[in-house]
């Protein structure tokens, strides 16, 4: 009887852990969903991984895009903090990001997800900044996944 009770207690303790998805599982779900879009031929450029350590509350990644290219980004993190991404040009002028009116933020399987989309008129180097706003007590060790997609301009119409 003790072993049955111990087993039941163990199962009650482990059950919440069994249903939790990892950040990579959720990122893969977003990627698969975006790639199934039948209205646009998206290309997955890549997924940037970042874990916040020390006093740096953000990181920067770079992507050169051709003119007239539509880019979509998703930022994913498990946090209570305010997360953000913004894209700037080489002169650090704001281009687009998660603060735009057309951007969306939601929760997905226990993770915050933010997305925005932009069509660049000219070729430029995108400086992609992403992270957490200062003032949050639980910043350290926050994991991020930034998924970047662009429209395949070589697709048959």
Helices and strands as residue ranges (DSSP letters): H 2-18, H 23-35, E 42-51, E 58-65, E 69-77, E 83-88, E 94-97, E 104-108, E 111-120, E 124-132, E 143-151
